[in-house]
Amino acid sequence: MTDKVRVLFVCLGNICRSPSAEGVFQSLVDQSGLSDRVEVDSCGTGSWHVGKSPDARAIQAARKRGIDIGHLRARQFVSDDLVRFDHVLVMDRQNLTDVTEAWHRCGGTRPELFLDYGQSAHREVPDPYYGGEDGFELVLDLIHEAGEGLLADIRERLS
């Protein structure tokens, strides 16, 4: 592993789940004192939101927890991400299938379901886009818990 661990979060549009994961995980990394050792990014498998800010509800839910994701901008997953990042963590099985197809063609880092790092009964981070504000709170809870597990794994690898 390189001197810097690179973590990529992937969802469908990169305006709800993956930017929330980027913000929450960056906050955990900052609190742990590993900011100089861990790089965090996010993207989506779809292209329709490229360049846009996260969903206003995602920004608001994160802000209530002291996390600012309003500056993030959506970008689309590219196969080079599999080479550039040490962890490619997807939010659900459909996105896992899509990114795994790219992995089969290009190699690099094998994508994983993000919630495999957590203890929740949930295996996928549900897409809150078409639901109410409670969905965004659940997403943040799931992301925070799995993020702690991921950070523990990274700390162990760095030591």
VEXPA-429804 format. One line per field, with one value per atom (N, C-alpha, C): atom name; residue in one letter; z, y, x; residue number from 1. Coordinates in nm, 3 decimals, always signed. Atoms other than C-alpha are relative to their C-alpha. Layout:
N
atom <- CA / ...
res <- a / ...
Z <- Z / ...
Y <- Y / ...
X <- X / ...
n <- NUM / ...
END
This chain:
159
atom <- N / CA / C / N / CA / C / N / CA / C / N / CA / C / N / CA / C / N / CA / C / N / CA / C / N / CA / C / N / CA / C / N / CA / C / N / CA / C / N / CA / C / N / CA / C / N / CA / C / N / CA / C / N / CA / C / N / CA / C / N / CA / C / N / CA / C / N / CA / C / N / CA / C / N / CA / C / N / CA / C / N / CA / C / N / CA / C / N / CA / C / N / CA / C / N / CA / C / N / CA / C / N / CA / C / N / CA / C / N / CA / C / N / CA / C / N / CA / C / N / CA / C / N / CA / C / N / CA / C / N / CA / C / N / CA / C / N / CA / C / N / CA / C / N / CA / C / N / CA / C / N / CA / C / N / CA / C / N / CA / C / N / CA / C / N / CA / C / N / CA / C / N / CA / C / N / CA / C / N / CA / C / N / CA / C / N / CA / C / N / CA / C / N / CA / C / N / CA / C / N / CA / C / N / CA / C / N / CA / C / N / CA / C / N / CA / C / N / CA / C / N / CA / C / N / CA / C / N / CA / C / N / CA / C / N / CA / C / N / CA / C / N / CA / C / N / CA / C / N / CA / C / N / CA / C / N / CA / C / N / CA / C / N / CA / C / N / CA / C / N / CA / C / N / CA / C / N / CA / C / N / CA / C / N / CA / C / N / CA / C / N / CA / C / N / CA / C / N / CA / C / N / CA / C / N / CA / C / N / CA / C / N / CA / C / N / CA / C / N / CA / C / N / CA / C / N / CA / C / N / CA / C / N / CA / C / N / CA / C / N / CA / C / N / CA / C / N / CA / C / N / CA / C / N / CA / C / N / CA / C / N / CA / C / N / CA / C / N / CA / C / N / CA / C / N / CA / C / N / CA / C / N / CA / C / N / CA / C / N / CA / C / N / CA / C / N / CA / C / N / CA / C / N / CA / C / N / CA / C / N / CA / C / N / CA / C / N / CA / C / N / CA / C / N / CA / C / N / CA / C / N / CA / C / N / CA / C / N / CA / C / N / CA / C / N / CA / C / N / CA / C / N / CA / C / N / CA / C / N / CA / C / N / CA / C / N / CA / C / N / CA / C / N / CA / C / N / CA / C / N / CA / C / N / CA / C / N / CA / C / N / CA / C / N / CA / C / N / CA / C / N / CA / C / N / CA / C / N / CA / C / N / CA / C / N / CA / C / N / CA / C / N / CA / C / N / CA / C / N / CA / C / N / CA / C / N / CA / C / N / CA / C / N / CA / C / N / CA / C / N / CA / C / N / CA / C
res <- m / m / m / t / t / t / d / d / d / k / k / k / v / v / v / r / r / r / v / v / v / l / l / l / f / f / f / v / v / v / c / c / c / l / l / l / g / g / g / n / n / n / i / i / i / c / c / c / r / r / r / s / s / s / p / p / p / s / s / s / a / a / a / e / e / e / g / g / g / v / v / v / f / f / f / q / q / q / s / s / s / l / l / l / v / v / v / d / d / d / q / q / q / s / s / s / g / g / g / l / l / l / s / s / s / d / d / d / r / r / r / v / v / v / e / e / e / v / v / v / d / d / d / s / s / s / c / c / c / g / g / g / t / t / t / g / g / g / s / s / s / w / w / w / h / h / h / v / v / v / g / g / g / k / k / k / s / s / s / p / p / p / d / d / d / a / a / a / r / r / r / a / a / a / i / i / i / q / q / q / a / a / a / a / a / a / r / r / r / k / k / k / r / r / r / g / g / g / i / i / i / d / d / d / i / i / i / g / g / g / h / h / h / l / l / l / r / r / r / a / a / a / r / r / r / q / q / q / f / f / f / v / v / v / s / s / s / d / d / d / d / d / d / l / l / l / v / v / v / r / r / r / f / f / f / d / d / d / h / h / h / v / v / v / l / l / l / v / v / v / m / m / m / d / d / d / r / r / r / q / q / q / n / n / n / l / l / l / t / t / t / d / d / d / v / v / v / t / t / t / e / e / e / a / a / a / w / w / w / h / h / h / r / r / r / c / c / c / g / g / g / g / g / g / t / t / t / r / r / r / p / p / p / e / e / e / l / l / l / f / f / f / l / l / l / d / d / d / y / y / y / g / g / g / q / q / q / s / s / s / a / a / a / h / h / h / r / r / r / e / e / e / v / v / v / p / p / p / d / d / d / p / p / p / y / y / y / y / y / y / g / g / g / g / g / g / e / e / e / d / d / d / g / g / g / f / f / f / e / e / e / l / l / l / v / v / v / l / l / l / d / d / d / l / l / l / i / i / i / h / h / h / e / e / e / a / a / a / g / g / g / e / e / e / g / g / g / l / l / l / l / l / l / a / a / a / d / d / d / i / i / i / r / r / r / e / e / e / r / r / r / l / l / l / s / s / s
Z <- +0.000 / +0.000 / +0.000 / +0.009 / -0.082 / +0.133 / -0.123 / +0.179 / +0.026 / -0.017 / +0.117 / -0.044 / +0.033 / +0.124 / -0.069 / +0.078 / -0.140 / +0.003 / -0.018 / -0.079 / -0.092 / +0.090 / -0.338 / +0.035 / -0.025 / -0.263 / -0.128 / +0.127 / -0.554 / +0.022 / +0.004 / -0.595 / -0.143 / +0.135 / -0.892 / -0.060 / +0.057 / -0.940 / +0.063 / -0.074 / -0.690 / +0.053 / -0.063 / -0.531 / +0.137 / -0.130 / -0.224 / +0.085 / -0.085 / -0.087 / -0.004 / +0.004 / -0.214 / +0.048 / -0.060 / -0.138 / +0.152 / -0.145 / +0.206 / +0.061 / -0.049 / +0.250 / -0.003 / +0.008 / +0.132 / +0.116 / -0.108 / +0.382 / +0.137 / -0.131 / +0.677 / +0.020 / -0.017 / +0.612 / +0.012 / -0.013 / +0.561 / +0.142 / -0.138 / +0.898 / +0.097 / -0.087 / +1.063 / -0.016 / +0.026 / +0.898 / +0.067 / -0.063 / +1.014 / +0.151 / -0.145 / +1.370 / +0.048 / -0.038 / +1.371 / -0.017 / +0.023 / +1.269 / -0.119 / +0.115 / +0.947 / -0.132 / +0.121 / +0.700 / -0.101 / +0.091 / +0.557 / -0.057 / +0.045 / +0.505 / -0.078 / +0.065 / +0.362 / -0.091 / +0.098 / +0.049 / -0.026 / +0.014 / +0.005 / -0.119 / +0.116 / -0.308 / -0.019 / +0.032 / -0.450 / -0.146 / +0.139 / -0.786 / -0.017 / +0.032 / -0.955 / -0.130 / +0.124 / -1.224 / -0.114 / +0.100 / -1.406 / -0.026 / +0.040 / -1.587 / +0.013 / +0.010 / -1.554 / +0.103 / -0.101 / -1.242 / +0.001 / +0.001 / -1.338 / +0.015 / -0.025 / -1.204 / +0.098 / -0.091 / -0.975 / +0.146 / -0.146 / -0.598 / +0.049 / -0.059 / -0.370 / +0.017 / -0.026 / -0.317 / +0.125 / -0.112 / -0.085 / +0.130 / -0.121 / +0.158 / +0.058 / -0.047 / +0.177 / +0.067 / -0.058 / +0.241 / +0.137 / -0.126 / +0.514 / +0.109 / -0.099 / +0.687 / +0.050 / -0.040 / +0.686 / +0.087 / -0.075 / +0.809 / +0.145 / -0.137 / +1.110 / +0.086 / -0.072 / +1.204 / -0.003 / +0.001 / +1.155 / -0.117 / +0.117 / +0.814 / -0.120 / +0.117 / +0.509 / -0.127 / +0.129 / +0.172 / -0.115 / +0.101 / -0.012 / -0.108 / +0.097 / -0.189 / -0.101 / +0.087 / -0.349 / -0.131 / +0.131 / -0.718 / -0.055 / +0.053 / -0.887 / -0.117 / +0.115 / -1.122 / -0.030 / +0.040 / -1.311 / +0.021 / -0.013 / -1.235 / -0.135 / +0.117 / -1.483 / +0.038 / -0.030 / -1.512 / +0.064 / -0.063 / -1.412 / +0.152 / -0.145 / -1.066 / +0.066 / -0.055 / -1.017 / +0.020 / -0.014 / -1.054 / +0.104 / -0.085 / -0.864 / +0.148 / -0.138 / -0.549 / +0.059 / -0.073 / -0.287 / +0.047 / -0.040 / -0.179 / -0.094 / +0.083 / -0.423 / +0.062 / -0.083 / -0.209 / -0.056 / +0.063 / -0.366 / +0.101 / -0.094 / -0.200 / -0.013 / +0.018 / -0.350 / -0.102 / +0.088 / -0.549 / -0.148 / +0.142 / -0.882 / -0.038 / +0.029 / -0.867 / +0.013 / -0.011 / -0.752 / -0.131 / +0.128 / -1.067 / -0.109 / +0.104 / -1.288 / +0.014 / -0.021 / -1.133 / -0.014 / +0.015 / -1.122 / -0.147 / +0.144 / -1.498 / -0.050 / +0.038 / -1.541 / +0.057 / -0.063 / -1.299 / -0.079 / +0.081 / -1.507 / -0.128 / +0.123 / -1.816 / +0.026 / -0.020 / -1.660 / +0.115 / -0.117 / -1.336 / +0.101 / -0.103 / -1.045 / +0.131 / -0.130 / -0.709 / -0.018 / +0.010 / -0.673 / +0.083 / -0.075 / -0.576 / +0.106 / -0.112 / -0.251 / +0.039 / -0.061 / -0.086 / +0.125 / -0.112 / +0.161 / +0.134 / -0.129 / +0.432 / +0.050 / -0.050 / +0.451 / +0.111 / -0.107 / +0.680 / +0.128 / -0.117 / +0.921 / +0.066 / -0.077 / +1.167 / -0.021 / +0.021 / +1.042 / -0.072 / +0.074 / +0.915 / -0.147 / +0.138 / +0.602 / -0.076 / +0.084 / +0.320 / -0.103 / +0.097 / +0.093 / +0.065 / -0.043 / +0.155 / -0.088 / +0.082 / +0.042 / -0.063 / +0.070 / -0.212 / +0.057 / -0.063 / -0.028 / -0.096 / +0.092 / -0.341 / -0.011 / +0.019 / -0.384 / +0.129 / -0.129 / -0.014 / +0.074 / -0.084 / +0.271 / +0.070 / -0.070 / +0.501 / +0.090 / -0.085 / +0.727 / -0.072 / +0.079 / +0.446 / +0.002 / -0.004 / +0.452 / +0.137 / -0.135 / +0.828 / +0.012 / -0.002 / +0.789 / -0.078 / +0.081 / +0.513 / +0.082 / -0.080 / +0.741 / +0.114 / -0.108 / +1.028 / -0.053 / +0.057 / +0.807 / -0.045 / +0.049 / +0.650 / +0.116 / -0.114 / +0.984 / +0.063 / -0.064 / +1.130 / -0.087 / +0.090 / +0.824 / -0.015 / +0.009 / +0.803 / +0.116 / -0.116 / +1.153 / -0.020 / +0.028 / +1.050 / -0.106 / +0.104 / +0.735 / +0.056 / -0.058 / +0.929 / +0.090 / -0.084 / +1.180 / -0.088 / +0.093 / +0.887 / -0.058 / +0.058 / +0.731 / +0.106 / -0.108 / +1.065 / +0.022 / -0.020 / +1.107 / -0.113 / +0.115 / +0.756 / +0.004 / -0.004 / +0.816 / +0.112 / -0.114 / +1.145 / -0.019
Y <- -0.119 / +0.000 / +0.125 / -0.123 / +0.349 / +0.074 / -0.079 / +0.612 / +0.070 / -0.061 / +0.758 / -0.100 / +0.091 / +0.546 / +0.082 / -0.071 / +0.653 / -0.078 / +0.062 / +0.582 / +0.068 / -0.052 / +0.622 / -0.061 / +0.044 / +0.603 / +0.018 / -0.001 / +0.521 / -0.029 / +0.028 / +0.549 / +0.023 / -0.014 / +0.611 / +0.139 / -0.135 / +0.989 / +0.090 / -0.078 / +1.117 / +0.132 / -0.120 / +1.363 / -0.030 / +0.034 / +1.173 / -0.085 / +0.095 / +0.866 / +0.015 / -0.002 / +0.886 / +0.133 / -0.121 / +1.257 / +0.005 / +0.010 / +1.193 / -0.087 / +0.089 / +0.906 / +0.071 / -0.076 / +1.127 / +0.098 / -0.099 / +1.398 / -0.062 / +0.066 / +1.167 / -0.065 / +0.068 / +0.963 / +0.101 / -0.104 / +1.277 / +0.055 / -0.048 / +1.399 / -0.099 / +0.102 / +1.069 / -0.002 / -0.003 / +1.084 / +0.121 / -0.123 / +1.444 / -0.015 / +0.018 / +1.356 / -0.098 / +0.102 / +1.062 / +0.048 / -0.052 / +1.279 / -0.063 / +0.067 / +1.084 / +0.075 / -0.076 / +1.362 / -0.001 / +0.001 / +1.357 / -0.138 / +0.138 / +0.978 / -0.061 / +0.056 / +0.929 / +0.104 / -0.085 / +1.081 / -0.059 / +0.045 / +1.063 / +0.070 / -0.055 / +1.112 / -0.079 / +0.071 / +1.011 / +0.024 / -0.012 / +0.959 / -0.081 / +0.075 / +0.812 / -0.077 / +0.077 / +0.550 / +0.068 / -0.072 / +0.775 / +0.137 / -0.128 / +1.099 / +0.121 / -0.109 / +1.307 / +0.111 / -0.106 / +1.504 / +0.059 / -0.045 / +1.571 / +0.151 / -0.143 / +1.909 / +0.062 / -0.054 / +1.950 / -0.022 / +0.013 / +2.000 / -0.120 / +0.105 / +1.727 / +0.050 / -0.029 / +1.712 / +0.088 / -0.093 / +1.993 / -0.072 / +0.075 / +1.737 / -0.070 / +0.064 / +1.555 / +0.105 / -0.108 / +1.886 / +0.038 / -0.040 / +1.979 / -0.107 / +0.108 / +1.638 / -0.008 / +0.003 / +1.642 / +0.121 / -0.123 / +2.002 / -0.012 / +0.018 / +1.904 / -0.079 / +0.079 / +1.670 / +0.067 / -0.074 / +1.936 / -0.033 / +0.040 / +1.809 / +0.081 / -0.080 / +2.034 / -0.078 / +0.065 / +1.862 / +0.090 / -0.091 / +2.166 / +0.038 / -0.038 / +2.232 / -0.112 / +0.114 / +1.885 / +0.012 / +0.000 / +1.842 / -0.142 / +0.135 / +1.525 / -0.023 / +0.043 / +1.338 / -0.145 / +0.137 / +1.013 / -0.092 / +0.105 / +0.693 / -0.023 / +0.039 / +0.614 / -0.121 / +0.123 / +0.287 / +0.028 / -0.035 / +0.464 / +0.011 / -0.005 / +0.504 / -0.131 / +0.131 / +0.132 / -0.014 / +0.000 / +0.196 / +0.104 / -0.113 / +0.524 / -0.019 / +0.012 / +0.418 / -0.137 / +0.123 / +0.157 / -0.068 / +0.051 / +0.116 / +0.063 / -0.046 / +0.140 / -0.060 / +0.045 / +0.121 / +0.049 / -0.033 / +0.108 / -0.013 / -0.011 / +0.178 / -0.113 / +0.103 / -0.100 / -0.104 / +0.112 / -0.422 / +0.036 / -0.038 / -0.265 / +0.076 / -0.073 / -0.021 / -0.091 / +0.097 / -0.305 / -0.078 / +0.072 / -0.497 / +0.087 / -0.091 / -0.194 / +0.023 / -0.028 / -0.118 / -0.128 / +0.127 / -0.487 / -0.035 / +0.022 / -0.507 / +0.075 / -0.077 / -0.231 / -0.066 / +0.066 / -0.415 / -0.125 / +0.118 / -0.735 / +0.038 / -0.047 / -0.536 / +0.060 / -0.084 / -0.319 / -0.042 / +0.035 / -0.477 / +0.113 / -0.101 / -0.265 / -0.047 / +0.029 / -0.246 / -0.062 / +0.066 / -0.486 / +0.079 / -0.075 / -0.295 / -0.087 / +0.067 / -0.383 / +0.078 / -0.069 / -0.305 / +0.072 / -0.080 / -0.024 / -0.053 / +0.042 / -0.159 / -0.132 / +0.118 / -0.477 / +0.038 / -0.047 / -0.263 / +0.032 / -0.032 / -0.208 / -0.124 / +0.107 / -0.415 / -0.004 / -0.010 / -0.319 / -0.123 / +0.106 / -0.574 / +0.040 / -0.049 / -0.355 / -0.041 / +0.033 / -0.476 / +0.110 / -0.108 / -0.179 / +0.131 / -0.132 / +0.194 / +0.035 / -0.029 / +0.271 / +0.139 / -0.129 / +0.551 / +0.086 / -0.084 / +0.834 / +0.101 / -0.107 / +1.044 / +0.019 / -0.012 / +0.966 / -0.007 / +0.008 / +0.949 / +0.132 / -0.119 / +1.192 / +0.021 / -0.036 / +1.347 / -0.112 / +0.111 / +1.039 / -0.091 / +0.084 / +0.848 / +0.052 / -0.059 / +1.089 / -0.021 / +0.027 / +1.044 / -0.145 / +0.141 / +0.665 / -0.021 / +0.010 / +0.696 / +0.046 / -0.051 / +0.906 / -0.094 / +0.096 / +0.659 / -0.121 / +0.118 / +0.363 / +0.031 / -0.042 / +0.551 / +0.023 / -0.027 / +0.666 / -0.130 / +0.127 / +0.316 / -0.079 / +0.072 / +0.156 / +0.076 / -0.082 / +0.446 / -0.025 / +0.031 / +0.371 / -0.134 / +0.130 / +0.009 / +0.010 / -0.021 / +0.117 / +0.070 / -0.073 / +0.362 / -0.091 / +0.095 / +0.090 / -0.092 / +0.086 / -0.132 / +0.075 / -0.080 / +0.146 / +0.027 / -0.023 / +0.230 / -0.122 / +0.124 / -0.132 / -0.020 / +0.014 / -0.138 / +0.101 / -0.103 / +0.187 / -0.022 / +0.016 / +0.073 / -0.116
X <- +0.085 / +0.000 / +0.089 / -0.077 / +0.125 / -0.002 / -0.004 / +0.204 / -0.133 / +0.131 / -0.143 / -0.106 / +0.109 / -0.458 / -0.109 / +0.100 / -0.710 / -0.131 / +0.131 / -1.080 / -0.100 / +0.102 / -1.356 / -0.135 / +0.137 / -1.729 / -0.080 / +0.072 / -1.961 / -0.149 / +0.143 / -2.338 / -0.048 / +0.055 / -2.567 / +0.025 / -0.008 / -2.579 / +0.103 / -0.099 / -2.320 / -0.057 / +0.058 / -2.563 / -0.062 / +0.059 / -2.694 / +0.096 / -0.072 / -2.520 / +0.151 / -0.147 / -2.163 / +0.059 / -0.057 / -2.107 / -0.022 / +0.020 / -2.259 / +0.109 / -0.106 / -2.013 / +0.134 / -0.126 / -1.727 / +0.011 / -0.003 / -1.819 / +0.014 / -0.006 / -1.878 / +0.137 / -0.128 / -1.565 / +0.115 / -0.103 / -1.352 / -0.001 / +0.010 / -1.481 / +0.064 / -0.061 / -1.384 / +0.151 / -0.144 / -1.041 / +0.063 / -0.052 / -0.990 / +0.007 / +0.004 / -1.092 / +0.107 / -0.099 / -0.850 / +0.143 / -0.134 / -0.556 / +0.071 / -0.061 / -0.498 / -0.021 / +0.030 / -0.584 / +0.114 / -0.115 / -0.233 / +0.028 / -0.025 / -0.248 / -0.116 / +0.119 / -0.599 / -0.064 / +0.068 / -0.754 / -0.139 / +0.138 / -1.133 / -0.065 / +0.069 / -1.343 / -0.131 / +0.124 / -1.682 / -0.035 / +0.045 / -1.848 / -0.128 / +0.120 / -2.153 / +0.021 / -0.010 / -2.197 / -0.074 / +0.075 / -2.444 / +0.059 / -0.060 / -2.359 / -0.092 / +0.097 / -2.675 / +0.016 / -0.018 / -2.566 / +0.141 / -0.140 / -2.201 / +0.007 / -0.020 / -2.091 / -0.098 / +0.102 / -2.392 / +0.038 / -0.016 / -2.395 / -0.080 / +0.085 / -2.528 / -0.144 / +0.141 / -2.904 / -0.011 / +0.015 / -3.018 / -0.033 / +0.034 / -3.163 / +0.122 / -0.123 / -2.828 / +0.090 / -0.081 / -2.649 / -0.054 / +0.063 / -2.898 / +0.019 / -0.014 / -2.885 / +0.145 / -0.142 / -2.503 / +0.033 / -0.027 / -2.494 / -0.049 / +0.052 / -2.710 / +0.099 / -0.101 / -2.423 / +0.137 / -0.126 / -2.158 / +0.092 / -0.079 / -2.043 / -0.045 / +0.031 / -2.023 / +0.032 / -0.022 / -2.073 / -0.045 / +0.053 / -2.211 / +0.099 / -0.103 / -1.881 / +0.031 / -0.030 / -1.867 / -0.077 / +0.064 / -1.952 / +0.003 / +0.014 / -2.075 / +0.095 / -0.079 / -1.847 / -0.037 / +0.034 / -1.886 / +0.120 / -0.101 / -1.694 / +0.067 / -0.078 / -1.417 / +0.085 / -0.074 / -1.227 / +0.136 / -0.128 / -0.902 / -0.012 / +0.020 / -1.057 / +0.041 / -0.036 / -0.992 / +0.150 / -0.146 / -0.619 / +0.043 / -0.039 / -0.605 / -0.034 / +0.047 / -0.793 / +0.030 / -0.029 / -0.704 / -0.128 / +0.132 / -1.069 / -0.103 / +0.111 / -1.360 / -0.126 / +0.111 / -1.672 / -0.132 / +0.128 / -2.016 / -0.114 / +0.111 / -2.348 / -0.102 / +0.102 / -2.563 / +0.046 / -0.039 / -2.553 / -0.002 / +0.003 / -2.653 / +0.126 / -0.123 / -2.364 / +0.122 / -0.109 / -2.140 / +0.014 / -0.002 / -2.237 / +0.061 / -0.051 / -2.167 / +0.150 / -0.142 / -1.828 / +0.082 / -0.071 / -1.732 / +0.020 / -0.018 / -1.789 / +0.123 / -0.120 / -1.529 / +0.125 / -0.114 / -1.300 / +0.041 / -0.031 / -1.325 / +0.074 / -0.065 / -1.220 / +0.137 / -0.119 / -0.950 / +0.090 / -0.080 / -0.832 / +0.004 / -0.014 / -0.715 / -0.061 / +0.059 / -0.887 / -0.138 / +0.131 / -1.177 / -0.103 / +0.102 / -1.494 / -0.067 / +0.066 / -1.672 / -0.125 / +0.113 / -2.004 / +0.050 / -0.048 / -1.934 / -0.048 / +0.054 / -2.163 / +0.059 / -0.072 / -1.951 / +0.098 / -0.088 / -1.730 / -0.076 / +0.081 / -2.019 / -0.057 / +0.063 / -2.218 / -0.151 / +0.144 / -2.565 / -0.054 / +0.067 / -2.814 / -0.018 / +0.008 / -2.833 / +0.126 / -0.115 / -2.609 / +0.023 / -0.008 / -2.685 / -0.044 / +0.045 / -2.716 / -0.120 / +0.118 / -3.074 / +0.008 / +0.000 / -3.116 / -0.112 / +0.103 / -3.298 / -0.063 / +0.039 / -3.358 / -0.151 / +0.145 / -3.729 / -0.079 / +0.068 / -3.810 / +0.003 / +0.001 / -3.840 / +0.133 / -0.123 / -3.583 / +0.052 / -0.044 / -3.578 / +0.097 / -0.090 / -3.409 / +0.142 / -0.134 / -3.116 / +0.065 / -0.053 / -3.079 / +0.046 / -0.040 / -3.073 / +0.129 / -0.122 / -2.812 / +0.121 / -0.112 / -2.591 / +0.035 / -0.026 / -2.630 / +0.077 / -0.064 / -2.534 / +0.143 / -0.131 / -2.244 / +0.097 / -0.087 / -2.106 / +0.050 / -0.037 / -2.110 / +0.098 / -0.091 / -1.948 / +0.131 / -0.121 / -1.703 / +0.095 / -0.085 / -1.580 / +0.071 / -0.062 / -1.519 / +0.109 / -0.099 / -1.337 / +0.123 / -0.113 / -1.122 / +0.083 / -0.074 / -1.029 / +0.085 / -0.075 / -0.924 / +0.120 / -0.109 / -0.715 / +0.107 / -0.099 / -0.550 / +0.088 / -0.074 / -0.451 / +0.102 / -0.090 / -0.298 / +0.114 / -0.102 / -0.110 / +0.101 / -0.092 / +0.043 / +0.095
n <- 1 / 1 / 1 / 2 / 2 / 2 / 3 / 3 / 3 / 4 / 4 / 4 / 5 / 5 / 5 / 6 / 6 / 6 / 7 / 7 / 7 / 8 / 8 / 8 / 9 / 9 / 9 / 10 / 10 / 10 / 11 / 11 / 11 / 12 / 12 / 12 / 13 / 13 / 13 / 14 / 14 / 14 / 15 / 15 / 15 / 16 / 16 / 16 / 17 / 17 / 17 / 18 / 18 / 18 / 19 / 19 / 19 / 20 / 20 / 20 / 21 / 21 / 21 / 22 / 22 / 22 / 23 / 23 / 23 / 24 / 24 / 24 / 25 / 25 / 25 / 26 / 26 / 26 / 27 / 27 / 27 / 28 / 28 / 28 / 29 / 29 / 29 / 30 / 30 / 30 / 31 / 31 / 31 / 32 / 32 / 32 / 33 / 33 / 33 / 34 / 34 / 34 / 35 / 35 / 35 / 36 / 36 / 36 / 37 / 37 / 37 / 38 / 38 / 38 / 39 / 39 / 39 / 40 / 40 / 40 / 41 / 41 / 41 / 42 / 42 / 42 / 43 / 43 / 43 / 44 / 44 / 44 / 45 / 45 / 45 / 46 / 46 / 46 / 47 / 47 / 47 / 48 / 48 / 48 / 49 / 49 / 49 / 50 / 50 / 50 / 51 / 51 / 51 / 52 / 52 / 52 / 53 / 53 / 53 / 54 / 54 / 54 / 55 / 55 / 55 / 56 / 56 / 56 / 57 / 57 / 57 / 58 / 58 / 58 / 59 / 59 / 59 / 60 / 60 / 60 / 61 / 61 / 61 / 62 / 62 / 62 / 63 / 63 / 63 / 64 / 64 / 64 / 65 / 65 / 65 / 66 / 66 / 66 / 67 / 67 / 67 / 68 / 68 / 68 / 69 / 69 / 69 / 70 / 70 / 70 / 71 / 71 / 71 / 72 / 72 / 72 / 73 / 73 / 73 / 74 / 74 / 74 / 75 / 75 / 75 / 76 / 76 / 76 / 77 / 77 / 77 / 78 / 78 / 78 / 79 / 79 / 79 / 80 / 80 / 80 / 81 / 81 / 81 / 82 / 82 / 82 / 83 / 83 / 83 / 84 / 84 / 84 / 85 / 85 / 85 / 86 / 86 / 86 / 87 / 87 / 87 / 88 / 88 / 88 / 89 / 89 / 89 / 90 / 90 / 90 / 91 / 91 / 91 / 92 / 92 / 92 / 93 / 93 / 93 / 94 / 94 / 94 / 95 / 95 / 95 / 96 / 96 / 96 / 97 / 97 / 97 / 98 / 98 / 98 / 99 / 99 / 99 / 100 / 100 / 100 / 101 / 101 / 101 / 102 / 102 / 102 / 103 / 103 / 103 / 104 / 104 / 104 / 105 / 105 / 105 / 106 / 106 / 106 / 107 / 107 / 107 / 108 / 108 / 108 / 109 / 109 / 109 / 110 / 110 / 110 / 111 / 111 / 111 / 112 / 112 / 112 / 113 / 113 / 113 / 114 / 114 / 114 / 115 / 115 / 115 / 116 / 116 / 116 / 117 / 117 / 117 / 118 / 118 / 118 / 119 / 119 / 119 / 120 / 120 / 120 / 121 / 121 / 121 / 122 / 122 / 122 / 123 / 123 / 123 / 124 / 124 / 124 / 125 / 125 / 125 / 126 / 126 / 126 / 127 / 127 / 127 / 128 / 128 / 128 / 129 / 129 / 129 / 130 / 130 / 130 / 131 / 131 / 131 / 132 / 132 / 132 / 133 / 133 / 133 / 134 / 134 / 134 / 135 / 135 / 135 / 136 / 136 / 136 / 137 / 137 / 137 / 138 / 138 / 138 / 139 / 139 / 139 / 140 / 140 / 140 / 141 / 141 / 141 / 142 / 142 / 142 / 143 / 143 / 143 / 144 / 144 / 144 / 145 / 145 / 145 / 146 / 146 / 146 / 147 / 147 / 147 / 148 / 148 / 148 / 149 / 149 / 149 / 150 / 150 / 150 / 151 / 151 / 151 / 152 / 152 / 152 / 153 / 153 / 153 / 154 / 154 / 154 / 155 / 155 / 155 / 156 / 156 / 156 / 157 / 157 / 157 / 158 / 158 / 158 / 159 / 159 / 159
END
